[in-house]
Amino acid sequence: SSTPHSNPASPNWWRAPKMLARVATLFVSSNALASALAPARPTLYVYDHCPFCVRARLAFGLKGIKHDVRFMANDDVDLPTSLVGKKIAPIFDDGNSAPYAESLDIVRNVDADPAYGTPGAFRPLSDRTDLKAWQKSVQTPLRLLQRPRYVKTYLPEFVTGSSRDTFVKNHQLPPYEKANWRSDEFTMDERWAMYNDQSRDAELIAEVNQKLQDLEPLIHCPDCATEGGVSLDDIDLWSRLRSLTIVKGLVFPPKVRAYLDTFADRGDLPLYDAIAL
């Protein structure tokens, strides 16, 4: 006769719990080993509004690199200083080597590393002076339009009053120079009053709209600004153009709009249209 709870079809039934325990142990151990051997997911420390940070984020998105994005508060000096010795963004930390900054260094290094996909996804910067000249031509009106809007939207680096005050104190509005703006010449109330002054917005938006018409023929196609494929020209130009979408009333010509939308989709990086002011 069989013993209580025995299974005649399985003469070694009593060994099953021990075998299952060994299998479970092996499974857990192999998973732990795989996790230890797998490359750490890299982290980008950024500000959402910062076009230099967007360069790195766009490159990672275009290459399909899984990564973590850490939005730093704009008044947080301690975190970036602990990583690279000063307040700067973006900062790249791969979890293995020392973190470092400088956006194009990050883009070039990651694009050259086989661990992050096939190298050479981005052609080098071209010597196009027309794109640089266009960027310079819109610098003043865009500072007047974009900077006040950054601190009035719900961007993650500006969630506290202190972080907004820090940005306003450190980022002058034309025609003032940085040194004068940061000096005791102005109180915070006076700086904020200038940030809140929208009396010239209609004029400035009309000026930038005309500049956007000038940009239209400079873009080769929705897939690349410079003929020949995606290059660091795109990493730079698109990152700057994204900032324009925070300004309600700007009219993007068809090619510029298609260029914006194409890289937003492929780079997995949203534009500001939905929160434009």
BALOBA-1460 file (C-alpha; in Angstrom, 3 decimals):
// residues 277
<rec num="1" residu="s" x="0.000" y="0.000" z="0.000"/>
<rec num="2" residu="s" x="1.143" y="3.570" z="-0.632"/>
<rec num="3" residu="t" x="2.130" y="5.916" z="2.174"/>
<rec num="4" residu="p" x="-0.162" y="8.854" z="2.940"/>
<rec num="5" residu="h" x="-0.031" y="11.696" z="0.360"/>
<rec num="6" residu="s" x="2.238" y="9.682" z="-1.935"/>
<rec num="7" residu="n" x="1.918" y="9.662" z="-5.709"/>
<rec num="8" residu="p" x="2.392" y="6.154" z="-7.176"/>
<rec num="9" residu="a" x="3.130" y="7.662" z="-10.595"/>
<rec num="10" residu="s" x="6.062" y="9.616" z="-9.154"/>
<rec num="11" residu="p" x="8.218" y="7.342" z="-6.974"/>
<rec num="12" residu="n" x="10.560" y="10.308" z="-6.169"/>
<rec num="13" residu="w" x="7.691" y="12.635" z="-5.276"/>
<rec num="14" residu="w" x="9.327" y="13.522" z="-1.961"/>
<rec num="15" residu="r" x="12.324" y="15.003" z="-3.783"/>
<rec num="16" residu="a" x="10.249" y="17.488" z="-5.801"/>
<rec num="17" residu="p" x="10.270" y="20.384" z="-3.284"/>
<rec num="18" residu="k" x="14.070" y="20.230" z="-3.026"/>
<rec num="19" residu="m" x="14.453" y="20.152" z="-6.817"/>
<rec num="20" residu="l" x="12.088" y="23.091" z="-7.237"/>
<rec num="21" residu="a" x="14.015" y="25.054" z="-4.640"/>
<rec num="22" residu="r" x="17.276" y="24.405" z="-6.508"/>
<rec num="23" residu="v" x="15.727" y="25.501" z="-9.822"/>
<rec num="24" residu="a" x="14.395" y="28.665" z="-8.209"/>
<rec num="25" residu="t" x="17.810" y="29.413" z="-6.730"/>
<rec num="26" residu="l" x="19.500" y="28.907" z="-10.096"/>
<rec num="27" residu="f" x="16.891" y="31.127" z="-11.784"/>
<rec num="28" residu="v" x="17.369" y="33.946" z="-9.297"/>
<rec num="29" residu="s" x="21.152" y="33.615" z="-9.473"/>
<rec num="30" residu="s" x="21.186" y="33.727" z="-13.287"/>
<rec num="31" residu="n" x="18.954" y="36.800" z="-13.292"/>
<rec num="32" residu="a" x="21.201" y="38.538" z="-10.772"/>
<rec num="33" residu="l" x="24.246" y="37.685" z="-12.893"/>
<rec num="34" residu="a" x="22.553" y="39.009" z="-16.034"/>
<rec num="35" residu="s" x="21.663" y="42.252" z="-14.248"/>
<rec num="36" residu="a" x="25.210" y="42.638" z="-13.031"/>
<rec num="37" residu="l" x="26.641" y="42.107" z="-16.495"/>
<rec num="38" residu="a" x="24.101" y="44.324" z="-18.305"/>
<rec num="39" residu="p" x="25.252" y="47.898" z="-19.010"/>
<rec num="40" residu="a" x="23.800" y="50.500" z="-16.667"/>
<rec num="41" residu="r" x="21.049" y="52.641" z="-18.149"/>
<rec num="42" residu="p" x="22.685" y="56.039" z="-18.727"/>
<rec num="43" residu="t" x="21.269" y="59.160" z="-17.115"/>
<rec num="44" residu="l" x="21.042" y="62.644" z="-18.580"/>
<rec num="45" residu="y" x="20.779" y="65.491" z="-16.086"/>
<rec num="46" residu="v" x="19.015" y="68.320" z="-17.865"/>
<rec num="47" residu="y" x="16.731" y="71.358" z="-17.892"/>
<rec num="48" residu="d" x="13.768" y="70.912" z="-20.204"/>
<rec num="49" residu="h" x="13.998" y="74.392" z="-21.746"/>
<rec num="50" residu="c" x="17.743" y="74.250" z="-22.397"/>
<rec num="51" residu="p" x="18.563" y="73.756" z="-26.111"/>
<rec num="52" residu="f" x="21.972" y="72.314" z="-25.225"/>
<rec num="53" residu="c" x="20.258" y="69.679" z="-23.105"/>
<rec num="54" residu="v" x="17.841" y="69.026" z="-25.963"/>
<rec num="55" residu="r" x="20.801" y="68.261" z="-28.236"/>
<rec num="56" residu="a" x="21.709" y="65.256" z="-26.094"/>
<rec num="57" residu="r" x="18.111" y="64.158" z="-25.587"/>
<rec num="58" residu="l" x="17.405" y="64.365" z="-29.321"/>
<rec num="59" residu="a" x="20.493" y="62.321" z="-30.179"/>
<rec num="60" residu="f" x="19.558" y="59.636" z="-27.668"/>
<rec num="61" residu="g" x="16.016" y="59.546" z="-29.023"/>
<rec num="62" residu="l" x="17.099" y="59.289" z="-32.650"/>
<rec num="63" residu="k" x="19.437" y="56.405" z="-31.787"/>
<rec num="64" residu="g" x="16.791" y="54.676" z="-29.686"/>
<rec num="65" residu="i" x="18.986" y="54.655" z="-26.575"/>
<rec num="66" residu="k" x="17.133" y="53.695" z="-23.431"/>
<rec num="67" residu="h" x="18.052" y="56.239" z="-20.791"/>
<rec num="68" residu="d" x="16.815" y="58.054" z="-17.720"/>
<rec num="69" residu="v" x="16.174" y="61.793" z="-17.763"/>
<rec num="70" residu="r" x="16.737" y="63.668" z="-14.512"/>
<rec num="71" residu="f" x="15.320" y="67.181" z="-14.536"/>
<rec num="72" residu="m" x="17.292" y="69.364" z="-12.147"/>
<rec num="73" residu="a" x="15.713" y="72.290" z="-10.328"/>
<rec num="74" residu="n" x="17.058" y="75.534" z="-11.746"/>
<rec num="75" residu="d" x="18.238" y="76.670" z="-8.304"/>
<rec num="76" residu="d" x="19.950" y="73.358" z="-7.487"/>
<rec num="77" residu="v" x="23.683" y="74.032" z="-7.423"/>
<rec num="78" residu="d" x="24.663" y="71.082" z="-5.243"/>
<rec num="79" residu="l" x="23.628" y="68.253" z="-7.592"/>
<rec num="80" residu="p" x="25.510" y="69.315" z="-10.750"/>
<rec num="81" residu="t" x="28.476" y="70.439" z="-8.641"/>
<rec num="82" residu="s" x="28.646" y="67.011" z="-7.007"/>
<rec num="83" residu="l" x="28.742" y="65.435" z="-10.467"/>
<rec num="84" residu="v" x="31.063" y="67.679" z="-12.494"/>
<rec num="85" residu="g" x="32.234" y="70.454" z="-10.175"/>
<rec num="86" residu="k" x="29.922" y="73.281" z="-11.242"/>
<rec num="87" residu="k" x="26.347" y="74.187" z="-12.177"/>
<rec num="88" residu="i" x="25.992" y="73.171" z="-15.813"/>
<rec num="89" residu="a" x="23.739" y="71.069" z="-18.031"/>
<rec num="90" residu="p" x="23.482" y="68.643" z="-19.682"/>
<rec num="91" residu="i" x="25.470" y="66.087" z="-17.694"/>
<rec num="92" residu="f" x="25.948" y="62.511" z="-18.889"/>
<rec num="93" residu="d" x="26.423" y="59.667" z="-16.431"/>
<rec num="94" residu="d" x="26.746" y="56.133" z="-17.806"/>
<rec num="95" residu="g" x="27.001" y="54.584" z="-14.348"/>
<rec num="96" residu="n" x="30.530" y="53.340" z="-14.972"/>
<rec num="97" residu="s" x="32.875" y="56.206" z="-15.758"/>
<rec num="98" residu="a" x="33.024" y="59.745" z="-14.406"/>
<rec num="99" residu="p" x="30.054" y="61.970" z="-15.365"/>
<rec num="100" residu="y" x="30.831" y="64.815" z="-17.763"/>
<rec num="101" residu="a" x="29.157" y="67.779" z="-19.445"/>
<rec num="102" residu="e" x="29.230" y="69.593" z="-22.834"/>
<rec num="103" residu="s" x="26.379" y="68.627" z="-25.118"/>
<rec num="104" residu="l" x="28.193" y="67.973" z="-28.386"/>
<rec num="105" residu="d" x="30.892" y="65.961" z="-26.601"/>
<rec num="106" residu="i" x="28.121" y="63.772" z="-25.195"/>
<rec num="107" residu="v" x="26.495" y="63.380" z="-28.625"/>
<rec num="108" residu="r" x="29.760" y="62.591" z="-30.430"/>
<rec num="109" residu="n" x="30.990" y="60.140" z="-27.791"/>
<rec num="110" residu="v" x="27.730" y="58.235" z="-27.608"/>
<rec num="111" residu="d" x="27.440" y="58.093" z="-31.386"/>
<rec num="112" residu="a" x="30.944" y="56.633" z="-31.599"/>
<rec num="113" residu="d" x="30.284" y="53.951" z="-28.959"/>
<rec num="114" residu="p" x="28.993" y="50.601" z="-30.328"/>
<rec num="115" residu="a" x="27.340" y="49.970" z="-26.948"/>
<rec num="116" residu="y" x="24.752" y="52.565" z="-27.985"/>
<rec num="117" residu="g" x="23.978" y="51.297" z="-31.449"/>
<rec num="118" residu="t" x="25.656" y="51.501" z="-34.820"/>
<rec num="119" residu="p" x="28.258" y="54.293" z="-34.759"/>
<rec num="120" residu="g" x="28.107" y="57.151" z="-37.219"/>
<rec num="121" residu="a" x="24.390" y="57.982" z="-37.097"/>
<rec num="122" residu="f" x="25.148" y="61.703" z="-37.320"/>
<rec num="123" residu="r" x="27.250" y="63.400" z="-39.947"/>
<rec num="124" residu="p" x="29.637" y="66.090" z="-38.655"/>
<rec num="125" residu="l" x="28.756" y="69.757" z="-38.386"/>
<rec num="126" residu="s" x="28.880" y="71.454" z="-41.748"/>
<rec num="127" residu="d" x="30.457" y="74.833" z="-42.398"/>
<rec num="128" residu="r" x="27.098" y="76.445" z="-43.209"/>
<rec num="129" residu="t" x="27.253" y="80.080" z="-42.194"/>
<rec num="130" residu="d" x="23.672" y="80.742" z="-43.319"/>
<rec num="131" residu="l" x="22.168" y="78.738" z="-40.455"/>
<rec num="132" residu="k" x="24.436" y="80.450" z="-37.929"/>
<rec num="133" residu="a" x="23.550" y="83.856" z="-39.340"/>
<rec num="134" residu="w" x="19.844" y="83.056" z="-39.083"/>
<rec num="135" residu="q" x="20.212" y="81.963" z="-35.464"/>
<rec num="136" residu="k" x="22.023" y="85.195" z="-34.638"/>
<rec num="137" residu="s" x="19.337" y="87.267" z="-36.376"/>
<rec num="138" residu="v" x="16.608" y="85.992" z="-34.048"/>
<rec num="139" residu="q" x="18.591" y="85.951" z="-30.799"/>
<rec num="140" residu="t" x="17.298" y="89.245" z="-29.374"/>
<rec num="141" residu="p" x="13.570" y="88.871" z="-30.144"/>
<rec num="142" residu="l" x="13.587" y="85.246" z="-28.995"/>
<rec num="143" residu="r" x="15.211" y="86.074" z="-25.676"/>
<rec num="144" residu="l" x="12.458" y="88.606" z="-25.085"/>
<rec num="145" residu="l" x="9.732" y="86.143" z="-26.039"/>
<rec num="146" residu="q" x="11.005" y="82.812" z="-24.751"/>
<rec num="147" residu="r" x="12.618" y="83.568" z="-21.410"/>
<rec num="148" residu="p" x="9.499" y="85.028" z="-19.748"/>
<rec num="149" residu="r" x="7.422" y="82.117" z="-21.051"/>
<rec num="150" residu="y" x="9.755" y="79.447" z="-19.699"/>
<rec num="151" residu="v" x="9.129" y="80.532" z="-16.113"/>
<rec num="152" residu="k" x="5.374" y="80.921" z="-16.602"/>
<rec num="153" residu="t" x="4.773" y="77.358" z="-17.799"/>
<rec num="154" residu="y" x="4.997" y="74.143" z="-15.819"/>
<rec num="155" residu="l" x="8.466" y="73.042" z="-16.837"/>
<rec num="156" residu="p" x="10.029" y="70.708" z="-14.248"/>
<rec num="157" residu="e" x="13.027" y="72.919" z="-13.509"/>
<rec num="158" residu="f" x="10.726" y="75.789" z="-12.496"/>
<rec num="159" residu="v" x="8.293" y="74.151" z="-10.080"/>
<rec num="160" residu="t" x="9.307" y="76.338" z="-7.128"/>
<rec num="161" residu="g" x="9.409" y="80.093" z="-6.669"/>
<rec num="162" residu="s" x="13.098" y="79.927" z="-5.831"/>
<rec num="163" residu="s" x="13.910" y="78.112" z="-9.087"/>
<rec num="164" residu="r" x="12.002" y="80.718" z="-11.089"/>
<rec num="165" residu="d" x="13.659" y="83.600" z="-9.263"/>
<rec num="166" residu="t" x="17.077" y="82.071" z="-9.906"/>
<rec num="167" residu="f" x="16.407" y="81.891" z="-13.644"/>
<rec num="168" residu="v" x="15.072" y="85.447" z="-13.807"/>
<rec num="169" residu="k" x="18.066" y="86.824" z="-11.889"/>
<rec num="170" residu="n" x="20.586" y="84.945" z="-14.047"/>
<rec num="171" residu="h" x="19.040" y="85.505" z="-17.485"/>
<rec num="172" residu="q" x="18.946" y="89.084" z="-18.645"/>
<rec num="173" residu="l" x="16.475" y="90.549" z="-21.085"/>
<rec num="174" residu="p" x="17.770" y="92.726" z="-23.927"/>
<rec num="175" residu="p" x="19.064" y="95.387" z="-24.094"/>
<rec num="176" residu="y" x="20.710" y="94.753" z="-20.711"/>
<rec num="177" residu="e" x="24.028" y="92.981" z="-20.406"/>
<rec num="178" residu="k" x="24.418" y="90.037" z="-18.040"/>
<rec num="179" residu="a" x="26.686" y="91.855" z="-15.572"/>
<rec num="180" residu="n" x="24.321" y="94.816" z="-15.218"/>
<rec num="181" residu="w" x="21.264" y="92.585" z="-14.938"/>
<rec num="182" residu="r" x="22.749" y="90.521" z="-12.119"/>
<rec num="183" residu="s" x="24.053" y="93.535" z="-10.204"/>
<rec num="184" residu="d" x="22.304" y="95.522" z="-7.493"/>
<rec num="185" residu="e" x="21.149" y="97.935" z="-10.188"/>
<rec num="186" residu="f" x="17.832" y="96.018" z="-10.267"/>
<rec num="187" residu="t" x="15.644" y="94.533" z="-7.570"/>
<rec num="188" residu="m" x="13.897" y="91.209" z="-8.131"/>
<rec num="189" residu="d" x="10.592" y="93.062" z="-8.399"/>
<rec num="190" residu="e" x="12.026" y="95.201" z="-11.197"/>
<rec num="191" residu="r" x="13.387" y="92.154" z="-13.033"/>
<rec num="192" residu="w" x="10.034" y="90.388" z="-12.746"/>
<rec num="193" residu="a" x="8.239" y="93.508" z="-13.972"/>
<rec num="194" residu="m" x="10.311" y="93.380" z="-17.154"/>
<rec num="195" residu="y" x="9.664" y="89.648" z="-17.513"/>
<rec num="196" residu="n" x="5.927" y="90.315" z="-17.181"/>
<rec num="197" residu="d" x="5.887" y="93.184" z="-19.671"/>
<rec num="198" residu="q" x="4.213" y="91.922" z="-22.864"/>
<rec num="199" residu="s" x="3.757" y="95.318" z="-24.493"/>
<rec num="200" residu="r" x="6.127" y="94.469" z="-27.370"/>
<rec num="201" residu="d" x="5.040" y="90.858" z="-27.883"/>
<rec num="202" residu="a" x="2.921" y="91.466" z="-30.991"/>
<rec num="203" residu="e" x="5.764" y="93.376" z="-32.654"/>
<rec num="204" residu="l" x="8.330" y="90.737" z="-31.712"/>
<rec num="205" residu="i" x="6.133" y="87.845" z="-32.883"/>
<rec num="206" residu="a" x="5.651" y="89.555" z="-36.251"/>
<rec num="207" residu="e" x="9.427" y="89.998" z="-36.537"/>
<rec num="208" residu="v" x="10.129" y="86.326" z="-35.772"/>
<rec num="209" residu="n" x="7.395" y="85.187" z="-38.167"/>
<rec num="210" residu="q" x="9.208" y="87.001" z="-40.951"/>
<rec num="211" residu="k" x="12.477" y="85.370" z="-39.876"/>
<rec num="212" residu="l" x="10.791" y="81.965" z="-40.041"/>
<rec num="213" residu="q" x="9.920" y="82.685" z="-43.673"/>
<rec num="214" residu="d" x="13.611" y="83.395" z="-44.236"/>
<rec num="215" residu="l" x="14.494" y="80.039" z="-42.655"/>
<rec num="216" residu="e" x="12.188" y="78.016" z="-44.909"/>
<rec num="217" residu="p" x="14.544" y="77.824" z="-47.938"/>
<rec num="218" residu="l" x="17.526" y="77.024" z="-45.696"/>
<rec num="219" residu="i" x="16.068" y="73.660" z="-44.654"/>
<rec num="220" residu="h" x="16.753" y="70.939" z="-47.205"/>
<rec num="221" residu="c" x="13.792" y="68.708" z="-46.307"/>
<rec num="222" residu="p" x="11.839" y="67.447" z="-43.265"/>
<rec num="223" residu="d" x="14.491" y="64.743" z="-42.711"/>
<rec num="224" residu="c" x="17.584" y="66.954" z="-42.620"/>
<rec num="225" residu="a" x="18.483" y="70.631" z="-42.701"/>
<rec num="226" residu="t" x="21.631" y="70.011" z="-44.710"/>
<rec num="227" residu="e" x="21.569" y="67.781" z="-47.780"/>
<rec num="228" residu="g" x="23.063" y="64.333" z="-47.226"/>
<rec num="229" residu="g" x="21.267" y="63.050" z="-44.149"/>
<rec num="230" residu="v" x="20.976" y="63.701" z="-40.432"/>
<rec num="231" residu="s" x="23.929" y="65.615" z="-39.095"/>
<rec num="232" residu="l" x="25.010" y="67.614" z="-36.078"/>
<rec num="233" residu="d" x="23.484" y="70.578" z="-37.931"/>
<rec num="234" residu="d" x="20.107" y="69.022" z="-37.113"/>
<rec num="235" residu="i" x="21.054" y="68.226" z="-33.533"/>
<rec num="236" residu="d" x="21.829" y="71.924" z="-33.066"/>
<rec num="237" residu="l" x="19.167" y="73.617" z="-35.207"/>
<rec num="238" residu="w" x="16.176" y="71.499" z="-34.177"/>
<rec num="239" residu="s" x="17.051" y="71.883" z="-30.508"/>
<rec num="240" residu="r" x="16.868" y="75.647" z="-30.893"/>
<rec num="241" residu="l" x="13.715" y="75.597" z="-32.987"/>
<rec num="242" residu="r" x="11.905" y="73.484" z="-30.395"/>
<rec num="243" residu="s" x="12.142" y="76.433" z="-27.995"/>
<rec num="244" residu="l" x="10.180" y="78.610" z="-30.413"/>
<rec num="245" residu="t" x="7.109" y="76.415" z="-30.059"/>
<rec num="246" residu="i" x="6.523" y="77.841" z="-26.566"/>
<rec num="247" residu="v" x="5.474" y="81.152" z="-28.169"/>
<rec num="248" residu="k" x="1.830" y="81.272" z="-29.204"/>
<rec num="249" residu="g" x="1.278" y="83.175" z="-32.413"/>
<rec num="250" residu="l" x="4.383" y="82.089" z="-34.267"/>
<rec num="251" residu="v" x="3.559" y="80.722" z="-37.715"/>
<rec num="252" residu="f" x="5.874" y="78.001" z="-38.952"/>
<rec num="253" residu="p" x="6.069" y="77.692" z="-42.760"/>
<rec num="254" residu="p" x="5.300" y="74.207" z="-44.162"/>
<rec num="255" residu="k" x="8.853" y="72.927" z="-44.455"/>
<rec num="256" residu="v" x="9.859" y="74.267" z="-41.044"/>
<rec num="257" residu="r" x="6.737" y="72.752" z="-39.475"/>
<rec num="258" residu="a" x="7.349" y="69.388" z="-41.116"/>
<rec num="259" residu="y" x="10.982" y="69.494" z="-39.961"/>
<rec num="260" residu="l" x="9.906" y="70.215" z="-36.380"/>
<rec num="261" residu="d" x="7.312" y="67.439" z="-36.355"/>
<rec num="262" residu="t" x="9.564" y="64.852" z="-38.006"/>
<rec num="263" residu="f" x="12.348" y="65.155" z="-35.440"/>
<rec num="264" residu="a" x="9.921" y="65.436" z="-32.521"/>
<rec num="265" residu="d" x="8.486" y="62.084" z="-33.570"/>
<rec num="266" residu="r" x="11.726" y="60.305" z="-34.426"/>
<rec num="267" residu="g" x="13.582" y="61.747" z="-31.466"/>
<rec num="268" residu="d" x="10.746" y="60.996" z="-29.035"/>
<rec num="269" residu="l" x="10.924" y="64.553" z="-27.737"/>
<rec num="270" residu="p" x="7.720" y="66.614" z="-27.426"/>
<rec num="271" residu="l" x="7.329" y="70.153" z="-28.658"/>
<rec num="272" residu="y" x="5.720" y="72.927" z="-26.619"/>
<rec num="273" residu="d" x="2.708" y="73.593" z="-28.833"/>
<rec num="274" residu="a" x="0.236" y="72.282" z="-26.239"/>
<rec num="275" residu="i" x="1.491" y="74.656" z="-23.532"/>
<rec num="276" residu="a" x="2.422" y="77.673" z="-25.669"/>
<rec num="277" residu="l" x="1.736" y="81.112" z="-24.212"/>
